[in-house]
Amino acid sequence: MVAEDVTEERHQRPGAEHPGVILLRQGAGLRRTNLLSTELAGFVSACDGELSVRQLVGALAALLGGDDDFDDDAFRAGLLSDVGNLVRDGFLLPTA
């Protein structure tokens, strides 16, 4: 689950299809800011406690993968590492 004090900030040029920068900000504590990748932004956006981490990572791998050069294992390991960092820093909270 996303901590209550966390907000997301997106920056994009007018007319751009996708944001160039996605930031996650803490409103309390150390007031950290974290630059998000596309997959990490997707994970955080869907992180409402309904799906497990494994389910979210699998869905993102299916959605963003598909290219011949896509390395599913590396994608999953990298995303899990990034998610762990967000938990460690207090952006995401583990659920029971």
N, C-alpha and C positions, 0 to 999 in steps of 0.2 A: 504494500500500500504506500501511496505517496504521503509523506508527512504533511500535516496541516499547514505549515508555514512556507511550503514550497510553491513557487510560481514558475510558469514557463514564459519565455520571451522569444519571439521570432522576429527576425529582420530579413526583409527582402526588398529588392528594387521594385518600384512600381511596374506592374505588368508582368513581373516574373512569375513563372508557374510554381516554383518551389522556393522556400526560404533559403537564404545563403548561410544563415547562422541561427542555431536554436540553442538557447541558454536556459539552464535550470538555476533558479536562485532560491536561497534560503532567506526567509524573513526574520529568523531568530537565531540564537546561538552564535556561531562564528560567521554567519551571513556569507557563506561560500557561494561561488558561482561555478557552474560546470558546463562546458561546451559539449553538446550532444551530437553524436553521429545520427544518421537517419534511423538505423536500427535501434539505437538506444532511445531516441525520441519516441519511436513506435512502441517500444517496451513500456516506457514510463506512461505514455498516453493510455495504454490498455491495462495498466497495473492498478486495478481497483479491488483486488481480492477475490474476484470471481474465478479466475484461471490461475493455475500453478505457474511457477517460473518455467518449468519444463514445457508446459503447453504454450506459453507465450513465445518462448524461444523457437519451438517447432513451427509455430504459425509464421513467425517472422522469417525463418529460414525458407519455408515454402513460398512465401510472398516475394522475398527479395532475391532468392536463388534462382536457379534455372539455367544460368549460363553454363557452357561447357567448362569454363575455367573456375566456376564457383567451388570453393572448398568448404563443404558443409561442416566438417569437424573444426576447422579453423574459425569459421564464422561463429559456431556455437560456443567454442572456448573463449573467444574474444568478447562476445556479448556477455557471457556469464561472469567473466572477469570484471567488465565494466559495471555490471549490475552489483556485484560484490562491493566495488568501490563506492557506489551510491548508497548502499546499506551502511557501510563503514562510516561514511561521512554524514549520515543522518538524513539524506534526501528521501530514501525509501525505508519503510519500516517492515520488519518481518511480521507475518501473520501467524496465528496459532494453527 
